[in-house]
Amino acid sequence: MSESIEDPSTPDVVDNDAHDRLELIQGDERAELRYRVDGDRLVIEHTGVPESWGGQGVGGRLVVAAVVKAAREDLTLESECPFATSWMEKHADDVTAARGQ
């Protein structure tokens, strides 16, 4: 089942849980954040954004959607993805705000 992440900072992000990824699709391009649920943890494995979408905040929107998903499902969020880890460190206030959604 795919469901839209209903958070104003992450419009268009869809949780494609059948494939364990959050995604944004535009035309024939897709940005994705792959994750796995391991017990009570949501682990971010990889974030990929088409080069043509670079610098538009798409990767950050995907990370925020992962934070929202973890909070909604009462999961501890962990990251194995260097981009997601770095983004969360740089945007700690955004992460805290998203957890409260």
TIVO-2410 file (N, C-alpha, C; in nm, 3 decimals):
# residues 101
REC num residu      c1      c2      c3 atome chaine
REC   1      M   0.085  -0.118   0.000     N      A
REC   1      M   0.000   0.000   0.000    CA      A
REC   1      M   0.089   0.123   0.000     C      A
REC   2      S   0.055   0.222  -0.080     N      A
REC   2      S   0.125   0.349  -0.083    CA      A
REC   2      S   0.036   0.453  -0.020     C      A
REC   3      E   0.097   0.539   0.060     N      A
REC   3      E   0.019   0.645   0.119    CA      A
REC   3      E   0.098   0.774   0.115     C      A
REC   4      S   0.026   0.883   0.099     N      A
REC   4      S   0.089   1.014   0.096    CA      A
REC   4      S   0.127   1.053   0.238     C      A
REC   5      I   0.243   1.113   0.252     N      A
REC   5      I   0.284   1.166   0.382    CA      A
REC   5      I   0.219   1.303   0.395     C      A
REC   6      E   0.125   1.317   0.485     N      A
REC   6      E   0.049   1.440   0.500    CA      A
REC   6      E   0.121   1.538   0.592     C      A
REC   7      D   0.225   1.598   0.543     N      A
REC   7      D   0.300   1.697   0.618    CA      A
REC   7      D   0.326   1.812   0.523     C      A
REC   8      P   0.297   1.936   0.563     N      A
REC   8      P   0.310   2.047   0.470    CA      A
REC   8      P   0.451   2.066   0.416     C      A
REC   9      S   0.551   2.023   0.489     N      A
REC   9      S   0.688   2.041   0.442    CA      A
REC   9      S   0.731   1.931   0.345     C      A
REC  10      T   0.647   1.829   0.325     N      A
REC  10      T   0.683   1.719   0.236    CA      A
REC  10      T   0.572   1.686   0.138     C      A
REC  11      P   0.519   1.787   0.065     N      A
REC  11      P   0.414   1.753  -0.030    CA      A
REC  11      P   0.467   1.661  -0.139     C      A
REC  12      D   0.381   1.576  -0.185     N      A
REC  12      D   0.410   1.484  -0.294    CA      A
REC  12      D   0.495   1.364  -0.254     C      A
REC  13      V   0.539   1.354  -0.131     N      A
REC  13      V   0.616   1.237  -0.088    CA      A
REC  13      V   0.517   1.125  -0.060     C      A
REC  14      V   0.544   1.009  -0.119     N      A
REC  14      V   0.457   0.893  -0.104    CA      A
REC  14      V   0.537   0.782  -0.036     C      A
REC  15      D   0.474   0.715   0.059     N      A
REC  15      D   0.535   0.600   0.124    CA      A
REC  15      D   0.496   0.476   0.045     C      A
REC  16      N   0.589   0.425  -0.032     N      A
REC  16      N   0.568   0.303  -0.110    CA      A
REC  16      N   0.618   0.188  -0.022     C      A
REC  17      D   0.539   0.152   0.078     N      A
REC  17      D   0.584   0.053   0.176    CA      A
REC  17      D   0.598  -0.087   0.117     C      A
REC  18      A   0.536  -0.112   0.004     N      A
REC  18      A   0.555  -0.242  -0.062    CA      A
REC  18      A   0.700  -0.259  -0.109     C      A
REC  19      H   0.767  -0.146  -0.135     N      A
REC  19      H   0.906  -0.150  -0.180    CA      A
REC  19      H   1.001  -0.086  -0.078     C      A
REC  20      D   0.950  -0.058   0.042     N      A
REC  20      D   1.030   0.001   0.150    CA      A
REC  20      D   1.102   0.127   0.106     C      A
REC  21      R   1.025   0.220   0.050     N      A
REC  21      R   1.087   0.347   0.013    CA      A
REC  21      R   0.984   0.460   0.017     C      A
REC  22      L   1.035   0.577   0.047     N      A
REC  22      L   0.960   0.701   0.033    CA      A
REC  22      L   1.002   0.758  -0.100     C      A
REC  23      E   0.908   0.813  -0.176     N      A
REC  23      E   0.946   0.857  -0.309    CA      A
REC  23      E   0.870   0.981  -0.353     C      A
REC  24      L   0.934   1.052  -0.443     N      A
REC  24      L   0.876   1.163  -0.516    CA      A
REC  24      L   0.892   1.128  -0.663     C      A
REC  25      I   0.784   1.130  -0.737     N      A
REC  25      I   0.790   1.094  -0.879    CA      A
REC  25      I   0.741   1.213  -0.961     C      A
REC  26      Q   0.820   1.246  -1.061     N      A
REC  26      Q   0.782   1.353  -1.153    CA      A
REC  26      Q   0.818   1.306  -1.293     C      A
REC  27      G   0.716   1.288  -1.375     N      A
REC  27      G   0.740   1.234  -1.508    CA      A
REC  27      G   0.795   1.094  -1.496     C      A
REC  28      D   0.909   1.069  -1.561     N      A
REC  28      D   0.969   0.936  -1.552    CA      A
REC  28      D   1.090   0.933  -1.458     C      A
REC  29      E   1.102   1.037  -1.373     N      A
REC  29      E   1.211   1.041  -1.276    CA      A
REC  29      E   1.156   1.020  -1.135     C      A
REC  30      R   1.240   0.959  -1.052     N      A
REC  30      R   1.199   0.932  -0.914    CA      A
REC  30      R   1.314   0.962  -0.820     C      A
REC  31      A   1.283   1.034  -0.713     N      A
REC  31      A   1.375   1.048  -0.601    CA      A
REC  31      A   1.325   0.952  -0.494     C      A
REC  32      E   1.418   0.889  -0.422     N      A
REC  32      E   1.373   0.791  -0.324    CA      A
REC  32      E   1.461   0.790  -0.201     C      A
REC  33      L   1.400   0.750  -0.092     N      A
REC  33      L   1.470   0.721   0.032    CA      A
REC  33      L   1.433   0.578   0.066     C      A
REC  34      R   1.532   0.489   0.059     N      A
REC  34      R   1.507   0.348   0.092    CA      A
REC  34      R   1.526   0.327   0.243     C      A
REC  35      Y   1.438   0.250   0.300     N      A
REC  35      Y   1.443   0.223   0.444    CA      A
REC  35      Y   1.409   0.077   0.470     C      A
REC  36      R   1.433   0.039   0.593     N      A
REC  36      R   1.385  -0.092   0.639    CA      A
REC  36      R   1.334  -0.074   0.782     C      A
REC  37      V   1.235  -0.151   0.816     N      A
REC  37      V   1.187  -0.154   0.954    CA      A
REC  37      V   1.246  -0.278   1.016     C      A
REC  38      D   1.318  -0.257   1.124     N      A
REC  38      D   1.389  -0.364   1.195    CA      A
REC  38      D   1.345  -0.358   1.340     C      A
REC  39      G   1.244  -0.439   1.373     N      A
REC  39      G   1.190  -0.436   1.509    CA      A
REC  39      G   1.123  -0.303   1.534     C      A
REC  40      D   1.174  -0.228   1.632     N      A
REC  40      D   1.116  -0.097   1.665    CA      A
REC  40      D   1.197   0.017   1.606     C      A
REC  41      R   1.273  -0.013   1.499     N      A
REC  41      R   1.357   0.089   1.435    CA      A
REC  41      R   1.322   0.104   1.288     C      A
REC  42      L   1.323   0.229   1.242     N      A
REC  42      L   1.316   0.259   1.101    CA      A
REC  42      L   1.457   0.303   1.062     C      A
REC  43      V   1.520   0.227   0.975     N      A
REC  43      V   1.660   0.252   0.938    CA      A
REC  43      V   1.663   0.307   0.796     C      A
REC  44      I   1.718   0.427   0.781     N      A
REC  44      I   1.736   0.487   0.648    CA      A
REC  44      I   1.859   0.423   0.587     C      A
REC  45      E   1.841   0.359   0.471     N      A
REC  45      E   1.951   0.291   0.405    CA      A
REC  45      E   2.018   0.376   0.298     C      A
REC  46      H   1.938   0.449   0.220     N      A
REC  46      H   1.994   0.523   0.106    CA      A
REC  46      H   1.896   0.631   0.063     C      A
REC  47      T   1.950   0.743   0.020     N      A
REC  47      T   1.870   0.849  -0.039    CA      A
REC  47      T   1.925   0.876  -0.178     C      A
REC  48      G   1.840   0.876  -0.278     N      A
REC  48      G   1.882   0.903  -0.415    CA      A
REC  48      G   1.792   1.006  -0.480     C      A
REC  49      V   1.855   1.108  -0.539     N      A
REC  49      V   1.782   1.216  -0.604    CA      A
REC  49      V   1.840   1.234  -0.744     C      A
REC  50      P   1.755   1.241  -0.847     N      A
REC  50      P   1.808   1.264  -0.981    CA      A
REC  50      P   1.896   1.390  -0.984     C      A
REC  51      E   2.003   1.383  -1.058     N      A
REC  51      E   2.095   1.496  -1.067    CA      A
REC  51      E   2.025   1.625  -1.107     C      A
REC  52      S   1.928   1.614  -1.196     N      A
REC  52      S   1.857   1.734  -1.243    CA      A
REC  52      S   1.774   1.800  -1.133     C      A
REC  53      W   1.748   1.730  -1.024     N      A
REC  53      W   1.671   1.785  -0.912    CA      A
REC  53      W   1.761   1.839  -0.802     C      A
REC  54      G   1.892   1.831  -0.820     N      A
REC  54      G   1.986   1.873  -0.718    CA      A
REC  54      G   1.965   2.018  -0.676     C      A
REC  55      G   1.988   2.045  -0.549     N      A
REC  55      G   1.978   2.180  -0.496    CA      A
REC  55      G   1.837   2.231  -0.474     C      A
REC  56      Q   1.737   2.146  -0.487     N      A
REC  56      Q   1.598   2.188  -0.471    CA      A
REC  56      Q   1.538   2.143  -0.338     C      A
REC  57      G   1.617   2.082  -0.253     N      A
REC  57      G   1.567   2.039  -0.122    CA      A
REC  57      G   1.491   1.908  -0.123     C      A
REC  58      V   1.498   1.835  -0.233     N      A
REC  58      V   1.422   1.710  -0.244    CA      A
REC  58      V   1.472   1.606  -0.145     C      A
REC  59      G   1.602   1.593  -0.132     N      A
REC  59      G   1.658   1.496  -0.036    CA      A
REC  59      G   1.613   1.527   0.105     C      A
REC  60      G   1.612   1.654   0.142     N      A
REC  60      G   1.565   1.694   0.274    CA      A
REC  60      G   1.419   1.663   0.295     C      A
REC  61      R   1.337   1.683   0.191     N      A
REC  61      R   1.194   1.651   0.203    CA      A
REC  61      R   1.175   1.502   0.229     C      A
REC  62      L   1.256   1.420   0.165     N      A
REC  62      L   1.247   1.276   0.188    CA      A
REC  62      L   1.288   1.240   0.330     C      A
REC  63      V   1.393   1.304   0.380     N      A
REC  63      V   1.437   1.276   0.517    CA      A
REC  63      V   1.330   1.319   0.616     C      A
REC  64      V   1.270   1.436   0.596     N      A
REC  64      V   1.162   1.480   0.685    CA      A
REC  64      V   1.047   1.381   0.682     C      A
REC  65      A   1.015   1.329   0.565     N      A
REC  65      A   0.908   1.229   0.555    CA      A
REC  65      A   0.942   1.104   0.635     C      A
REC  66      A   1.071   1.064   0.635     N      A
REC  66      A   1.113   0.949   0.715    CA      A
REC  66      A   1.098   0.978   0.864     C      A
REC  67      V   1.131   1.100   0.905     N      A
REC  67      V   1.116   1.139   1.045    CA      A
REC  67      V   0.968   1.132   1.085     C      A
REC  68      V   0.882   1.185   0.999     N      A
REC  68      V   0.737   1.183   1.026    CA      A
REC  68      V   0.687   1.039   1.033     C      A
REC  69      K   0.729   0.955   0.939     N      A
REC  69      K   0.687   0.814   0.939    CA      A
REC  69      K   0.730   0.745   1.069     C      A
REC  70      A   0.854   0.764   1.109     N      A
REC  70      A   0.904   0.702   1.231    CA      A
REC  70      A   0.822   0.748   1.352     C      A
REC  71      A   0.795   0.879   1.359     N      A
REC  71      A   0.719   0.932   1.472    CA      A
REC  71      A   0.577   0.875   1.474     C      A
REC  72      R   0.512   0.870   1.358     N      A
REC  72      R   0.374   0.818   1.350    CA      A
REC  72      R   0.365   0.673   1.389     C      A
REC  73      E   0.469   0.597   1.356     N      A
REC  73      E   0.467   0.453   1.381    CA      A
REC  73      E   0.541   0.417   1.510     C      A
REC  74      D   0.577   0.520   1.587     N      A
REC  74      D   0.646   0.502   1.715    CA      A
REC  74      D   0.773   0.418   1.699     C      A
REC  75      L   0.852   0.452   1.597     N      A
REC  75      L   0.977   0.382   1.570    CA      A
REC  75      L   1.095   0.474   1.599     C      A
REC  76      T   1.204   0.417   1.642     N      A
REC  76      T   1.328   0.492   1.658    CA      A
REC  76      T   1.391   0.506   1.520     C      A
REC  77      L   1.432   0.628   1.487     N      A
REC  77      L   1.491   0.652   1.355    CA      A
REC  77      L   1.643   0.640   1.362     C      A
REC  78      E   1.698   0.562   1.270     N      A
REC  78      E   1.842   0.547   1.257    CA      A
REC  78      E   1.878   0.566   1.111     C      A
REC  79      S   2.003   0.604   1.086     N      A
REC  79      S   2.044   0.626   0.949    CA      A
REC  79      S   2.177   0.558   0.921     C      A
REC  80      E   2.179   0.486   0.809     N      A
REC  80      E   2.303   0.430   0.754    CA      A
REC  80      E   2.343   0.509   0.630     C      A
REC  81      C   2.264   0.608   0.595     N      A
REC  81      C   2.284   0.690   0.475    CA      A
REC  81      C   2.361   0.816   0.512     C      A
REC  82      P   2.479   0.836   0.455     N      A
REC  82      P   2.557   0.956   0.488    CA      A
REC  82      P   2.482   1.086   0.462     C      A
REC  83      F   2.407   1.093   0.351     N      A
REC  83      F   2.332   1.216   0.323    CA      A
REC  83      F   2.230   1.242   0.433     C      A
REC  84      A   2.148   1.142   0.465     N      A
REC  84      A   2.042   1.160   0.565    CA      A
REC  84      A   2.101   1.195   0.701     C      A
REC  85      T   2.209   1.129   0.740     N      A
REC  85      T   2.273   1.158   0.868    CA      A
REC  85      T   2.320   1.303   0.872     C      A
REC  86      S   2.389   1.346   0.768     N      A
REC  86      S   2.440   1.482   0.760    CA      A
REC  86      S   2.325   1.583   0.760     C      A
REC  87      W   2.220   1.554   0.683     N      A
REC  87      W   2.107   1.646   0.675    CA      A
REC  87      W   2.042   1.662   0.812     C      A
REC  88      M   2.022   1.552   0.883     N      A
REC  88      M   1.958   1.560   1.015    CA      A
REC  88      M   2.043   1.637   1.114     C      A
REC  89      E   2.175   1.622   1.106     N      A
REC  89      E   2.263   1.697   1.194    CA      A
REC  89      E   2.255   1.847   1.166     C      A
REC  90      K   2.251   1.883   1.038     N      A
REC  90      K   2.247   2.025   0.999    CA      A
REC  90      K   2.111   2.088   1.022     C      A
REC  91      H   2.005   2.008   1.026     N      A
REC  91      H   1.868   2.059   1.037    CA      A
REC  91      H   1.798   2.002   1.160     C      A
REC  92      A   1.867   2.004   1.272     N      A
REC  92      A   1.812   1.945   1.394    CA      A
REC  92      A   1.678   2.005   1.433     C      A
REC  93      D   1.659   2.136   1.412     N      A
REC  93      D   1.530   2.199   1.446    CA      A
REC  93      D   1.418   2.145   1.359     C      A
REC  94      D   1.447   2.123   1.229     N      A
REC  94      D   1.345   2.068   1.140    CA      A
REC  94      D   1.310   1.924   1.179     C      A
REC  95      V   1.409   1.849   1.223     N      A
REC  95      V   1.386   1.710   1.265    CA      A
REC  95      V   1.297   1.709   1.389     C      A
REC  96      T   1.328   1.797   1.485     N      A
REC  96      T   1.250   1.805   1.608    CA      A
REC  96      T   1.105   1.846   1.576     C      A
REC  97      A   1.088   1.943   1.487     N      A
REC  97      A   0.953   1.989   1.450    CA      A
REC  97      A   0.875   1.876   1.380     C      A
REC  98      A   0.942   1.803   1.293     N      A
REC  98      A   0.874   1.694   1.219    CA      A
REC  98      A   0.832   1.583   1.313     C      A
REC  99      R   0.910   1.557   1.416     N      A
REC  99      R   0.874   1.452   1.513    CA      A
REC  99      R   0.745   1.485   1.586     C      A
REC 100      G   0.719   1.614   1.600     N      A
REC 100      G   0.600   1.658   1.672    CA      A
REC 100      G   0.475   1.659   1.588     C      A
REC 101      Q   0.486   1.628   1.457     N      A
REC 101      Q   0.370   1.631   1.367    CA      A
REC 101      Q   0.268   1.529   1.408     C      A
***
